[in-house]
């Protein structure tokens, strides 16, 4: 089954009805499910992102809980990967790209979960230029290469 990986920005948009991308995100998830693809995210990457967010802004606990509720309500699978493998792959990515570890955890999680697509609204850190650097490492490590795009772009690819 084809896996579509959801980075935190997609999960945030899903959980917040006031988010600019909320309706587009809901439509994207609906379409992907209708097409029969699996929606996944790496449990460690999501949990680390949420923990960091709450540590920086303690009043955001309610937001973090809403994100976890949305993940459950929409049937998104939060899957664990081997933490040693996850960190090892992040270290390899760090040699190729200046991204922060939080973003690299999502790239590594997507690769280790055998996702074919990584969907994110954060186009600064998830884009074709960085996809190329990430996939260079993935090929070297004999991992699946990943296509990276916004939910709108990923949906277009899935419909082709």
N, CA, C and O atoms as a GROMACS GRO file, in nm:
protein
  640
    1UNK      N    1   0.084  -0.119   0.000
    1UNK     CA    2   0.000   0.000   0.000
    1UNK      C    3   0.088   0.125   0.000
    1UNK      O    4   0.190   0.130   0.069
    2UNK      N    5   0.049   0.223  -0.076
    2UNK     CA    6   0.122   0.349  -0.084
    2UNK      C    7   0.099   0.428   0.045
    2UNK      O    8  -0.014   0.446   0.090
    3UNK      N    9   0.210   0.474   0.102
    3UNK     CA   10   0.202   0.554   0.224
    3UNK      C   11   0.229   0.701   0.195
    3UNK      O   12   0.321   0.736   0.121
    4UNK      N   13   0.145   0.785   0.254
    4UNK     CA   14   0.162   0.930   0.246
    4UNK      C   15   0.195   0.977   0.387
    4UNK      O   16   0.116   0.962   0.480
    5UNK      N   17   0.314   1.035   0.401
    5UNK     CA   18   0.362   1.082   0.531
    5UNK      C   19   0.315   1.225   0.554
    5UNK      O   20   0.326   1.310   0.465
    6UNK      N   21   0.263   1.251   0.673
    6UNK     CA   22   0.215   1.384   0.709
    6UNK      C   23   0.310   1.448   0.810
    6UNK      O   24   0.328   1.398   0.921
    7UNK      N   25   0.370   1.559   0.770
    7UNK     CA   26   0.460   1.635   0.858
    7UNK      C   27   0.373   1.720   0.951
    7UNK      O   28   0.254   1.739   0.925
    8UNK      N   29   0.432   1.771   1.057
    8UNK     CA   30   0.356   1.839   1.162
    8UNK      C   31   0.270   1.955   1.112
    8UNK      O   32   0.160   1.975   1.164
    9UNK      N   33   0.316   2.031   1.016
    9UNK     CA   34   0.237   2.146   0.969
    9UNK      C   35   0.100   2.103   0.916
    9UNK      O   36   0.002   2.176   0.931
   10UNK      N   37   0.093   1.986   0.856
   10UNK     CA   38  -0.035   1.933   0.807
   10UNK      C   39  -0.124   1.895   0.926
   10UNK      O   40  -0.244   1.919   0.925
   11UNK      N   41  -0.063   1.836   1.028
   11UNK     CA   42  -0.139   1.796   1.147
   11UNK      C   43  -0.190   1.919   1.223
   11UNK      O   44  -0.301   1.918   1.276
   12UNK      N   45  -0.108   2.023   1.229
   12UNK     CA   46  -0.149   2.148   1.294
   12UNK      C   47  -0.269   2.208   1.221
   12UNK      O   48  -0.367   2.248   1.283
   13UNK      N   49  -0.260   2.214   1.089
   13UNK     CA   50  -0.370   2.270   1.009
   13UNK      C   51  -0.498   2.189   1.028
   13UNK      O   52  -0.607   2.245   1.035
   14UNK      N   53  -0.484   2.059   1.036
   14UNK     CA   54  -0.599   1.971   1.055
   14UNK      C   55  -0.668   1.998   1.189
   14UNK      O   56  -0.790   1.998   1.197
   15UNK      N   57  -0.588   2.019   1.292
   15UNK     CA   58  -0.642   2.034   1.427
   15UNK      C   59  -0.699   2.171   1.457
   15UNK      O   60  -0.775   2.188   1.553
   16UNK      N   61  -0.664   2.271   1.377
   16UNK     CA   62  -0.704   2.408   1.405
   16UNK      C   63  -0.800   2.461   1.298
   16UNK      O   64  -0.756   2.492   1.187
   17UNK      N   65  -0.929   2.470   1.330
   17UNK     CA   66  -1.026   2.518   1.231
   17UNK      C   67  -0.999   2.661   1.181
   17UNK      O   68  -1.051   2.700   1.077
   18UNK      N   69  -0.919   2.737   1.253
   18UNK     CA   70  -0.888   2.874   1.212
   18UNK      C   71  -0.762   2.882   1.126
   18UNK      O   72  -0.729   2.988   1.073
   19UNK      N   73  -0.692   2.771   1.112
   19UNK     CA   74  -0.570   2.768   1.031
   19UNK      C   75  -0.606   2.794   0.884
   19UNK      O   76  -0.706   2.744   0.834
   20UNK      N   77  -0.524   2.872   0.817
   20UNK     CA   78  -0.545   2.905   0.676
   20UNK      C   79  -0.562   2.780   0.589
   20UNK      O   80  -0.640   2.781   0.494
   21UNK      N   81  -0.489   2.672   0.621
   21UNK     CA   82  -0.490   2.550   0.540
   21UNK      C   83  -0.586   2.442   0.593
   21UNK      O   84  -0.584   2.330   0.543
   22UNK      N   85  -0.668   2.474   0.692
   22UNK     CA   86  -0.753   2.373   0.755
   22UNK      C   87  -0.844   2.302   0.655
   22UNK      O   88  -0.844   2.179   0.648
   23UNK      N   89  -0.921   2.377   0.579
   23UNK     CA   90  -1.016   2.314   0.486
   23UNK      C   91  -0.945   2.236   0.376
   23UNK      O   92  -0.988   2.127   0.340
   24UNK      N   93  -0.836   2.292   0.323
   24UNK     CA   94  -0.759   2.220   0.221
   24UNK      C   95  -0.703   2.090   0.277
   24UNK      O   96  -0.700   1.988   0.208
   25UNK      N   97  -0.660   2.094   0.402
   25UNK     CA   98  -0.603   1.974   0.465
   25UNK      C   99  -0.710   1.867   0.482
   25UNK      O  100  -0.686   1.750   0.452
   26UNK      N  101  -0.828   1.907   0.530
   26UNK     CA  102  -0.937   1.810   0.546
   26UNK      C  103  -0.974   1.747   0.412
   26UNK      O  104  -0.994   1.626   0.404
   27UNK      N  105  -0.983   1.828   0.308
   27UNK     CA  106  -1.017   1.777   0.174
   27UNK      C  107  -0.908   1.682   0.124
   27UNK      O  108  -0.938   1.577   0.067
   28UNK      N  109  -0.783   1.719   0.146
   28UNK     CA  110  -0.670   1.634   0.107
   28UNK      C  111  -0.680   1.497   0.174
   28UNK      O  112  -0.669   1.394   0.108
   29UNK      N  113  -0.701   1.496   0.304
   29UNK     CA  114  -0.709   1.369   0.377
   29UNK      C  115  -0.827   1.285   0.328
   29UNK      O  116  -0.815   1.164   0.312
   30UNK      N  117  -0.939   1.351   0.304
   30UNK     CA  118  -1.058   1.281   0.253
   30UNK      C  119  -1.027   1.215   0.118
   30UNK      O  120  -1.058   1.098   0.097
   31UNK      N  121  -0.967   1.290   0.027
   31UNK     CA  122  -0.934   1.238  -0.106
   31UNK      C  123  -0.833   1.123  -0.099
   31UNK      O  124  -0.848   1.022  -0.167
   32UNK      N  125  -0.731   1.140  -0.017
   32UNK     CA  126  -0.628   1.036  -0.005
   32UNK      C  127  -0.690   0.906   0.048
   32UNK      O  128  -0.657   0.798   0.000
   33UNK      N  129  -0.778   0.919   0.146
   33UNK     CA  130  -0.845   0.799   0.199
   33UNK      C  131  -0.934   0.735   0.093
   33UNK      O  132  -0.936   0.612   0.080
   34UNK      N  133  -1.008   0.817   0.017
   34UNK     CA  134  -1.094   0.762  -0.089
   34UNK      C  135  -1.012   0.686  -0.193
   34UNK      O  136  -1.057   0.586  -0.248
   35UNK      N  137  -0.891   0.734  -0.218
   35UNK     CA  138  -0.803   0.667  -0.315
   35UNK      C  139  -0.741   0.540  -0.258
   35UNK      O  140  -0.681   0.461  -0.331
   36UNK      N  141  -0.757   0.519  -0.128
   36UNK     CA  142  -0.709   0.396  -0.065
   36UNK      C  143  -0.564   0.400  -0.019
   36UNK      O  144  -0.504   0.295   0.005
   37UNK      N  145  -0.508   0.519  -0.005
   37UNK     CA  146  -0.370   0.529   0.042
   37UNK      C  147  -0.367   0.541   0.194
   37UNK      O  148  -0.465   0.581   0.256
   38UNK      N  149  -0.254   0.506   0.251
   38UNK     CA  150  -0.238   0.507   0.397
   38UNK      C  151  -0.174   0.637   0.443
   38UNK      O  152  -0.071   0.679   0.390
   39UNK      N  153  -0.235   0.700   0.543
   39UNK     CA  154  -0.183   0.824   0.602
   39UNK      C  155  -0.102   0.789   0.726
   39UNK      O  156  -0.155   0.727   0.819
   40UNK      N  157   0.026   0.828   0.728
   40UNK     CA  158   0.114   0.792   0.839
   40UNK      C  159   0.198   0.911   0.883
   40UNK      O  160   0.214   1.010   0.811
   41UNK      N  161   0.250   0.899   1.003
   41UNK     CA  162   0.350   0.992   1.054
   41UNK      C  163   0.434   0.915   1.155
   41UNK      O  164   0.389   0.816   1.212
   42UNK      N  165   0.556   0.962   1.176
   42UNK     CA  166   0.648   0.897   1.269
   42UNK      C  167   0.616   0.944   1.411
   42UNK      O  168   0.619   1.064   1.440
   43UNK      N  169   0.585   0.850   1.498
   43UNK     CA  170   0.547   0.884   1.635
   43UNK      C  171   0.655   0.965   1.705
   43UNK      O  172   0.626   1.065   1.770
   44UNK      N  173   0.781   0.922   1.691
   44UNK     CA  174   0.889   0.994   1.760
   44UNK      C  175   0.902   1.137   1.711
   44UNK      O  176   0.922   1.228   1.791
   45UNK      N  177   0.890   1.159   1.580
   45UNK     CA  178   0.904   1.294   1.524
   45UNK      C  179   0.791   1.384   1.572
   45UNK      O  180   0.814   1.499   1.610
   46UNK      N  181   0.669   1.333   1.568
   46UNK     CA  182   0.554   1.413   1.611
   46UNK      C  183   0.563   1.443   1.761
   46UNK      O  184   0.542   1.557   1.803
   47UNK      N  185   0.594   1.341   1.840
   47UNK     CA  186   0.601   1.362   1.985
   47UNK      C  187   0.712   1.460   2.022
   47UNK      O  188   0.694   1.543   2.112
   48UNK      N  189   0.827   1.452   1.955
   48UNK     CA  190   0.936   1.546   1.982
   48UNK      C  191   0.894   1.688   1.944
   48UNK      O  192   0.919   1.782   2.019
   49UNK      N  193   0.832   1.704   1.828
   49UNK     CA  194   0.785   1.836   1.786
   49UNK      C  195   0.686   1.895   1.887
   49UNK      O  196   0.696   2.012   1.924
   50UNK      N  197   0.592   1.813   1.930
   50UNK     CA  198   0.493   1.861   2.026
   50UNK      C  199   0.557   1.895   2.160
   50UNK      O  200   0.522   1.996   2.222
   51UNK      N  201   0.649   1.812   2.205
   51UNK     CA  202   0.717   1.838   2.333
   51UNK      C  203   0.798   1.968   2.327
   51UNK      O  204   0.796   2.046   2.422
   52UNK      N  205   0.867   1.989   2.218
   52UNK     CA  206   0.946   2.112   2.202
   52UNK      C  207   0.853   2.234   2.200
   52UNK      O  208   0.881   2.336   2.263
   53UNK      N  209   0.743   2.222   2.127
   53UNK     CA  210   0.647   2.333   2.121
   53UNK      C  211   0.590   2.368   2.257
   53UNK      O  212   0.577   2.486   2.290
   54UNK      N  213   0.556   2.267   2.336
   54UNK     CA  214   0.500   2.291   2.469
   54UNK      C  215   0.608   2.346   2.562
   54UNK      O  216   0.579   2.432   2.646
   55UNK      N  217   0.732   2.298   2.549
   55UNK     CA  218   0.840   2.349   2.633
   55UNK      C  219   0.866   2.497   2.606
   55UNK      O  220   0.895   2.574   2.698
   56UNK      N  221   0.857   2.536   2.480
   56UNK     CA  222   0.879   2.677   2.444
   56UNK      C  223   0.761   2.765   2.486
   56UNK      O  224   0.779   2.880   2.525
   57UNK      N  225   0.641   2.709   2.477
   57UNK     CA  226   0.520   2.786   2.508
   57UNK      C  227   0.423   2.697   2.587
   57UNK      O  228   0.336   2.632   2.530
   58UNK      N  229   0.440   2.696   2.720
   58UNK     CA  230   0.358   2.606   2.804
   58UNK      C  231   0.207   2.621   2.786
   58UNK      O  232   0.132   2.527   2.813
   59UNK      N  233   0.162   2.737   2.742
   59UNK     CA  234   0.018   2.755   2.722
   59UNK      C  235  -0.033   2.680   2.600
   59UNK      O  236  -0.154   2.679   2.574
   60UNK      N  237   0.056   2.618   2.524
   60UNK     CA  238   0.017   2.546   2.403
   60UNK      C  239  -0.019   2.399   2.428
   60UNK      O  240  -0.036   2.323   2.333
   61UNK      N  241  -0.030   2.359   2.553
   61UNK     CA  242  -0.066   2.220   2.585
   61UNK      C  243  -0.198   2.183   2.519
   61UNK      O  244  -0.210   2.074   2.463
   62UNK      N  245  -0.296   2.270   2.525
   62UNK     CA  246  -0.426   2.242   2.465
   62UNK      C  247  -0.413   2.220   2.314
   62UNK      O  248  -0.480   2.133   2.258
   63UNK      N  249  -0.327   2.299   2.249
   63UNK     CA  250  -0.306   2.282   2.105
   63UNK      C  251  -0.245   2.146   2.074
   63UNK      O  252  -0.285   2.079   1.980
   64UNK      N  253  -0.148   2.105   2.155
   64UNK     CA  254  -0.083   1.975   2.135
   64UNK      C  255  -0.185   1.862   2.151
   64UNK      O  256  -0.185   1.766   2.074
   65UNK      N  257  -0.270   1.875   2.250
   65UNK     CA  258  -0.373   1.772   2.271
   65UNK      C  259  -0.473   1.768   2.156
   65UNK      O  260  -0.518   1.660   2.117
   66UNK      N  261  -0.507   1.884   2.101
   66UNK     CA  262  -0.598   1.888   1.985
   66UNK      C  263  -0.535   1.818   1.864
   66UNK      O  264  -0.604   1.751   1.788
   67UNK      N  265  -0.406   1.836   1.847
   67UNK     CA  266  -0.336   1.769   1.736
   67UNK      C  267  -0.343   1.618   1.754
   67UNK      O  268  -0.372   1.546   1.658
   68UNK      N  269  -0.317   1.570   1.875
   68UNK     CA  270  -0.324   1.426   1.900
   68UNK      C  271  -0.466   1.373   1.879
   68UNK      O  272  -0.484   1.263   1.826
   69UNK      N  273  -0.566   1.450   1.919
   69UNK     CA  274  -0.706   1.410   1.897
   69UNK      C  275  -0.738   1.405   1.748
   69UNK      O  276  -0.807   1.314   1.702
   70UNK      N  277  -0.689   1.502   1.672
   70UNK     CA  278  -0.714   1.504   1.527
   70UNK      C  279  -0.648   1.384   1.459
   70UNK      O  280  -0.707   1.324   1.369
   71UNK      N  281  -0.528   1.350   1.502
   71UNK     CA  282  -0.459   1.234   1.446
   71UNK      C  283  -0.545   1.110   1.464
   71UNK      O  284  -0.563   1.031   1.371
   72UNK      N  285  -0.599   1.094   1.583
   72UNK     CA  286  -0.684   0.979   1.612
   72UNK      C  287  -0.815   0.986   1.535
   72UNK      O  288  -0.858   0.886   1.476
   73UNK      N  289  -0.879   1.101   1.535
   73UNK     CA  290  -1.010   1.116   1.470
   73UNK      C  291  -1.005   1.091   1.320
   73UNK      O  292  -1.101   1.040   1.263
   74UNK      N  293  -0.895   1.126   1.256
   74UNK     CA  294  -0.884   1.112   1.110
   74UNK      C  295  -0.815   0.981   1.069
   74UNK      O  296  -0.788   0.960   0.951
   75UNK      N  297  -0.787   0.896   1.166
   75UNK     CA  298  -0.729   0.765   1.133
   75UNK      C  299  -0.587   0.771   1.079
   75UNK      O  300  -0.546   0.684   1.001
   76UNK      N  301  -0.513   0.872   1.119
   76UNK     CA  302  -0.373   0.882   1.078
   76UNK      C  303  -0.293   0.789   1.168
   76UNK      O  304  -0.305   0.794   1.290
   77UNK      N  305  -0.212   0.705   1.107
   77UNK     CA  306  -0.134   0.608   1.185
   77UNK      C  307  -0.003   0.671   1.231
   77UNK      O  308   0.081   0.708   1.150
   78UNK      N  309   0.013   0.683   1.363
   78UNK     CA  310   0.139   0.726   1.422
   78UNK      C  311   0.220   0.600   1.447
   78UNK      O  312   0.186   0.520   1.533
   79UNK      N  313   0.326   0.583   1.371
   79UNK     CA  314   0.402   0.459   1.376
   79UNK      C  315   0.540   0.481   1.434
   79UNK      O  316   0.605   0.583   1.409
   80UNK      N  317   0.584   0.386   1.514
   80UNK     CA  318   0.718   0.390   1.572
   80UNK      C  319   0.819   0.329   1.476
   80UNK      O  320   0.790   0.231   1.407
   81UNK      N  321   0.937   0.388   1.472
   81UNK     CA  322   1.049   0.328   1.401
   81UNK      C  323   1.159   0.304   1.504
   81UNK      O  324   1.153   0.356   1.615
   82UNK      N  325   1.258   0.225   1.467
   82UNK     CA  326   1.370   0.200   1.556
   82UNK      C  327   1.444   0.332   1.580
   82UNK      O  328   1.492   0.395   1.486
   83UNK      N  329   1.452   0.373   1.706
   83UNK     CA  330   1.511   0.504   1.738
   83UNK      C  331   1.658   0.514   1.698
   83UNK      O  332   1.705   0.619   1.656
   84UNK      N  333   1.730   0.404   1.711
   84UNK     CA  334   1.872   0.404   1.672
   84UNK      C  335   1.884   0.429   1.521
   84UNK      O  336   1.968   0.508   1.478
   85UNK      N  337   1.801   0.362   1.443
   85UNK     CA  338   1.802   0.383   1.297
   85UNK      C  339   1.759   0.525   1.261
   85UNK      O  340   1.816   0.587   1.171
   86UNK      N  341   1.660   0.576   1.333
   86UNK     CA  342   1.610   0.712   1.309
   86UNK      C  343   1.722   0.815   1.330
   86UNK      O  344   1.744   0.901   1.245
   87UNK      N  345   1.791   0.805   1.442
   87UNK     CA  346   1.897   0.901   1.473
   87UNK      C  347   2.017   0.885   1.381
   87UNK      O  348   2.082   0.983   1.345
   88UNK      N  349   2.047   0.763   1.344
   88UNK     CA  350   2.157   0.738   1.251
   88UNK      C  351   2.129   0.804   1.116
   88UNK      O  352   2.218   0.865   1.056
   89UNK      N  353   2.006   0.790   1.068
   89UNK     CA  354   1.970   0.851   0.941
   89UNK      C  355   1.970   1.004   0.950
   89UNK      O  356   2.011   1.072   0.856
   90UNK      N  357   1.924   1.057   1.061
   90UNK     CA  358   1.928   1.203   1.082
   90UNK      C  359   2.072   1.252   1.075
   90UNK      O  360   2.099   1.356   1.014
   91UNK      N  361   2.165   1.179   1.137
   91UNK     CA  362   2.307   1.219   1.132
   91UNK      C  363   2.359   1.220   0.988
   91UNK      O  364   2.437   1.307   0.951
   92UNK      N  365   2.315   1.124   0.908
   92UNK     CA  366   2.356   1.121   0.766
   92UNK      C  367   2.298   1.241   0.691
   92UNK      O  368   2.367   1.303   0.609
   93UNK      N  369   2.173   1.272   0.718
   93UNK     CA  370   2.109   1.387   0.653
   93UNK      C  371   2.180   1.518   0.690
   93UNK      O  372   2.194   1.607   0.606
   94UNK      N  373   2.225   1.528   0.815
   94UNK     CA  374   2.293   1.650   0.860
   94UNK      C  375   2.420   1.679   0.779
   94UNK      O  376   2.462   1.794   0.770
   95UNK      N  377   2.479   1.576   0.722
   95UNK     CA  378   2.599   1.595   0.639
   95UNK      C  379   2.564   1.658   0.504
   95UNK      O  380   2.651   1.714   0.437
   96UNK      N  381   2.439   1.648   0.464
   96UNK     CA  382   2.395   1.694   0.331
   96UNK      C  383   2.312   1.821   0.333
   96UNK      O  384   2.299   1.888   0.230
   97UNK      N  385   2.255   1.855   0.448
   97UNK     CA  386   2.161   1.966   0.452
   97UNK      C  387   2.170   2.042   0.585
   97UNK      O  388   2.202   1.982   0.688
   98UNK      N  389   2.143   2.172   0.584
   98UNK     CA  390   2.150   2.252   0.706
   98UNK      C  391   2.021   2.252   0.789
   98UNK      O  392   2.007   2.334   0.881
   99UNK      N  393   1.929   2.164   0.759
   99UNK     CA  394   1.801   2.164   0.830
   99UNK      C  395   1.817   2.132   0.978
   99UNK      O  396   1.916   2.074   1.021
  100UNK      N  397   1.716   2.172   1.055
  100UNK     CA  398   1.714   2.143   1.199
  100UNK      C  399   1.676   1.997   1.220
  100UNK      O  400   1.613   1.934   1.134
  101UNK      N  401   1.716   1.945   1.334
  101UNK     CA  402   1.693   1.804   1.365
  101UNK      C  403   1.544   1.771   1.363
  101UNK      O  404   1.506   1.662   1.319
  102UNK      N  405   1.459   1.862   1.410
  102UNK     CA  406   1.315   1.835   1.411
  102UNK      C  407   1.260   1.804   1.273
  102UNK      O  408   1.180   1.712   1.256
  103UNK      N  409   1.304   1.881   1.173
  103UNK     CA  410   1.260   1.856   1.036
  103UNK      C  411   1.320   1.726   0.983
  103UNK      O  412   1.253   1.650   0.914
  104UNK      N  413   1.446   1.703   1.016
  104UNK     CA  414   1.512   1.581   0.969
  104UNK      C  415   1.451   1.456   1.029
  104UNK      O  416   1.453   1.350   0.966
  105UNK      N  417   1.397   1.466   1.150
  105UNK     CA  418   1.327   1.351   1.208
  105UNK      C  419   1.208   1.311   1.121
  105UNK      O  420   1.178   1.193   1.107
  106UNK      N  421   1.140   1.410   1.064
  106UNK     CA  422   1.026   1.379   0.976
  106UNK      C  423   1.074   1.316   0.845
  106UNK      O  424   1.016   1.219   0.798
  107UNK      N  425   1.179   1.371   0.787
  107UNK     CA  426   1.233   1.311   0.665
  107UNK      C  427   1.277   1.166   0.692
  107UNK      O  428   1.245   1.076   0.615
  108UNK      N  429   1.350   1.146   0.802
  108UNK     CA  430   1.398   1.012   0.836
  108UNK      C  431   1.282   0.919   0.868
  108UNK      O  432   1.282   0.802   0.828
  109UNK      N  433   1.184   0.970   0.941
  109UNK     CA  434   1.067   0.888   0.972
  109UNK      C  435   0.995   0.844   0.846
  109UNK      O  436   0.954   0.729   0.834
  110UNK      N  437   0.979   0.937   0.753
  110UNK     CA  438   0.913   0.904   0.626
  110UNK      C  439   0.991   0.796   0.551
  110UNK      O  440   0.932   0.702   0.497
  111UNK      N  441   1.123   0.810   0.547
  111UNK     CA  442   1.206   0.711   0.476
  111UNK      C  443   1.198   0.575   0.544
  111UNK      O  444   1.181   0.473   0.476
  112UNK      N  445   1.209   0.572   0.675
  112UNK     CA  446   1.209   0.444   0.748
  112UNK      C  447   1.071   0.379   0.750
  112UNK      O  448   1.060   0.258   0.769
  113UNK      N  449   0.967   0.458   0.731
  113UNK     CA  450   0.831   0.403   0.722
  113UNK      C  451   0.793   0.367   0.579
  113UNK      O  452   0.679   0.330   0.551
  114UNK      N  453   0.890   0.378   0.488
  114UNK     CA  454   0.868   0.346   0.347
  114UNK      C  455   0.756   0.428   0.284
  114UNK      O  456   0.680   0.377   0.202
  115UNK      N  457   0.748   0.555   0.322
  115UNK     CA  458   0.650   0.644   0.259
  115UNK      C  459   0.698   0.682   0.120
  115UNK      O  460   0.818   0.699   0.098
  116UNK      N  461   0.606   0.694   0.029
  116UNK     CA  462   0.642   0.738  -0.106
  116UNK      C  463   0.630   0.888  -0.121
  116UNK      O  464   0.695   0.949  -0.207
  117UNK      N  465   0.548   0.949  -0.035
  117UNK     CA  466   0.524   1.093  -0.041
  117UNK      C  467   0.536   1.151   0.100
  117UNK      O  468   0.496   1.088   0.198
  118UNK      N  469   0.590   1.271   0.108
  118UNK     CA  470   0.593   1.347   0.233
  118UNK      C  471   0.520   1.477   0.206
  118UNK      O  472   0.557   1.554   0.118
  119UNK      N  473   0.415   1.500   0.284
  119UNK     CA  474   0.331   1.617   0.263
  119UNK      C  475   0.352   1.717   0.376
  119UNK      O  476   0.348   1.681   0.494
  120UNK      N  477   0.374   1.843   0.339
  120UNK     CA  478   0.397   1.949   0.437
  120UNK      C  479   0.353   2.084   0.381
  120UNK      O  480   0.367   2.110   0.261
  121UNK      N  481   0.299   2.168   0.468
  121UNK     CA  482   0.269   2.305   0.428
  121UNK      C  483   0.392   2.394   0.446
  121UNK      O  484   0.393   2.509   0.401
  122UNK      N  485   0.495   2.343   0.511
  122UNK     CA  486   0.618   2.418   0.537
  122UNK      C  487   0.712   2.404   0.417
  122UNK      O  488   0.797   2.315   0.413
  123UNK      N  489   0.696   2.492   0.320
  123UNK     CA  490   0.775   2.482   0.197
  123UNK      C  491   0.917   2.536   0.212
  123UNK      O  492   0.999   2.520   0.122
  124UNK      N  493   0.947   2.600   0.324
  124UNK     CA  494   1.086   2.643   0.348
  124UNK      C  495   1.176   2.524   0.375
  124UNK      O  496   1.289   2.518   0.327
  125UNK      N  497   1.126   2.428   0.451
  125UNK     CA  498   1.207   2.313   0.492
  125UNK      C  499   1.170   2.183   0.422
  125UNK      O  500   1.242   2.083   0.435
  126UNK      N  501   1.061   2.182   0.350
  126UNK     CA  502   1.017   2.062   0.278
  126UNK      C  503   0.986   2.104   0.135
  126UNK      O  504   0.875   2.150   0.105
  127UNK      N  505   1.084   2.087   0.047
  127UNK     CA  506   1.072   2.135  -0.092
  127UNK      C  507   1.159   2.050  -0.184
  127UNK      O  508   1.239   1.970  -0.136
  128UNK      N  509   1.145   2.066  -0.314
  128UNK     CA  510   1.221   1.983  -0.409
  128UNK      C  511   1.373   1.993  -0.395
  128UNK      O  512   1.444   1.894  -0.416
  129UNK      N  513   1.424   2.110  -0.359
  129UNK     CA  514   1.570   2.124  -0.344
  129UNK      C  515   1.620   2.038  -0.227
  129UNK      O  516   1.720   1.968  -0.240
  130UNK      N  517   1.550   2.044  -0.116
  130UNK     CA  518   1.589   1.963   0.000
  130UNK      C  519   1.557   1.816  -0.022
  130UNK      O  520   1.628   1.728   0.026
  131UNK      N  521   1.449   1.789  -0.094
  131UNK     CA  522   1.414   1.651  -0.131
  131UNK      C  523   1.532   1.585  -0.201
  131UNK      O  524   1.563   1.469  -0.176
  132UNK      N  525   1.596   1.659  -0.289
  132UNK     CA  526   1.709   1.606  -0.365
  132UNK      C  527   1.824   1.566  -0.271
  132UNK      O  528   1.882   1.459  -0.288
  133UNK      N  529   1.855   1.650  -0.173
  133UNK     CA  530   1.961   1.619  -0.077
  133UNK      C  531   1.925   1.498   0.008
  133UNK      O  532   2.009   1.411   0.034
  134UNK      N  533   1.800   1.493   0.052
  134UNK     CA  534   1.754   1.381   0.135
  134UNK      C  535   1.758   1.251   0.055
  134UNK      O  536   1.804   1.149   0.106
  135UNK      N  537   1.711   1.255  -0.068
  135UNK     CA  538   1.708   1.134  -0.150
  135UNK      C  539   1.847   1.086  -0.190
  135UNK      O  540   1.866   0.968  -0.216
  136UNK      N  541   1.943   1.176  -0.194
  136UNK     CA  542   2.082   1.137  -0.218
  136UNK      C  543   2.127   1.041  -0.108
  136UNK      O  544   2.189   0.938  -0.135
  137UNK      N  545   2.096   1.076   0.016
  137UNK     CA  546   2.129   0.989   0.130
  137UNK      C  547   2.046   0.862   0.124
  137UNK      O  548   2.098   0.752   0.145
  138UNK      N  549   1.916   0.874   0.094
  138UNK     CA  550   1.829   0.756   0.089
  138UNK      C  551   1.879   0.654  -0.013
  138UNK      O  552   1.878   0.534   0.014
  139UNK      N  553   1.923   0.701  -0.129
  139UNK     CA  554   1.976   0.609  -0.230
  139UNK      C  555   2.103   0.540  -0.179
  139UNK      O  556   2.122   0.420  -0.198
  140UNK      N  557   2.189   0.618  -0.116
  140UNK     CA  558   2.314   0.564  -0.063
  140UNK      C  559   2.287   0.458   0.044
  140UNK      O  560   2.361   0.360   0.055
  141UNK      N  561   2.180   0.477   0.122
  141UNK     CA  562   2.143   0.384   0.229
  141UNK      C  563   2.047   0.275   0.182
  141UNK      O  564   2.000   0.194   0.262
  142UNK      N  565   2.019   0.273   0.052
  142UNK     CA  566   1.927   0.176  -0.007
  142UNK      C  567   1.786   0.186   0.052
  142UNK      O  568   1.719   0.085   0.077
  143UNK      N  569   1.743   0.311   0.075
  143UNK     CA  570   1.607   0.338   0.122
  143UNK      C  571   1.524   0.393   0.007
  143UNK      O  572   1.578   0.441  -0.093
  144UNK      N  573   1.395   0.387   0.022
  144UNK     CA  574   1.304   0.441  -0.079
  144UNK      C  575   1.322   0.592  -0.089
  144UNK      O  576   1.337   0.661   0.012
  145UNK      N  577   1.320   0.643  -0.212
  145UNK     CA  578   1.324   0.788  -0.228
  145UNK      C  579   1.183   0.842  -0.206
  145UNK      O  580   1.084   0.772  -0.226
  146UNK      N  581   1.176   0.968  -0.165
  146UNK     CA  582   1.050   1.029  -0.126
  146UNK      C  583   1.022   1.151  -0.212
  146UNK      O  584   1.112   1.230  -0.240
  147UNK      N  585   0.898   1.165  -0.255
  147UNK     CA  586   0.855   1.286  -0.325
  147UNK      C  587   0.795   1.379  -0.220
  147UNK      O  588   0.709   1.339  -0.142
  148UNK      N  589   0.842   1.504  -0.218
  148UNK     CA  590   0.802   1.601  -0.116
  148UNK      C  591   0.719   1.712  -0.179
  148UNK      O  592   0.758   1.769  -0.282
  149UNK      N  593   0.605   1.744  -0.117
  149UNK     CA  594   0.523   1.852  -0.168
  149UNK      C  595   0.414   1.892  -0.070
  149UNK      O  596   0.392   1.826   0.031
  150UNK      N  597   0.348   2.001  -0.100
  150UNK     CA  598   0.233   2.042  -0.020
  150UNK      C  599   0.122   1.940  -0.040
  150UNK      O  600   0.126   1.863  -0.136
  151UNK      N  601   0.023   1.937   0.049
  151UNK     CA  602  -0.089   1.846   0.026
  151UNK      C  603  -0.152   1.862  -0.112
  151UNK      O  604  -0.190   1.762  -0.174
  152UNK      N  605  -0.164   1.984  -0.161
  152UNK     CA  606  -0.224   2.006  -0.294
  152UNK      C  607  -0.141   1.939  -0.403
  152UNK      O  608  -0.196   1.877  -0.493
  153UNK      N  609  -0.010   1.952  -0.394
  153UNK     CA  610   0.079   1.893  -0.494
  153UNK      C  611   0.079   1.741  -0.483
  153UNK      O  612   0.072   1.671  -0.584
  154UNK      N  613   0.086   1.690  -0.360
  154UNK     CA  614   0.085   1.544  -0.340
  154UNK      C  615  -0.044   1.485  -0.395
  154UNK      O  616  -0.041   1.380  -0.459
  155UNK      N  617  -0.156   1.550  -0.370
  155UNK     CA  618  -0.283   1.499  -0.422
  155UNK      C  619  -0.282   1.495  -0.575
  155UNK      O  620  -0.331   1.399  -0.635
  156UNK      N  621  -0.227   1.596  -0.637
  156UNK     CA  622  -0.216   1.598  -0.784
  156UNK      C  623  -0.134   1.478  -0.832
  156UNK      O  624  -0.171   1.412  -0.929
  157UNK      N  625  -0.024   1.448  -0.763
  157UNK     CA  626   0.058   1.332  -0.800
  157UNK      C  627  -0.020   1.202  -0.783
  157UNK      O  628  -0.012   1.113  -0.867
  158UNK      N  629  -0.094   1.192  -0.674
  158UNK     CA  630  -0.170   1.070  -0.647
  158UNK      C  631  -0.281   1.046  -0.749
  158UNK      O  632  -0.316   0.932  -0.778
  159UNK      N  633  -0.335   1.154  -0.803
  159UNK     CA  634  -0.443   1.143  -0.901
  159UNK      C  635  -0.394   1.112  -1.042
  159UNK      O  636  -0.475   1.079  -1.129
  160UNK      N  637  -0.265   1.122  -1.066
  160UNK     CA  638  -0.211   1.096  -1.201
  160UNK      C  639  -0.211   0.949  -1.233
  160UNK      O  640  -0.169   0.909  -1.342
   0.00000   0.00000   0.00000
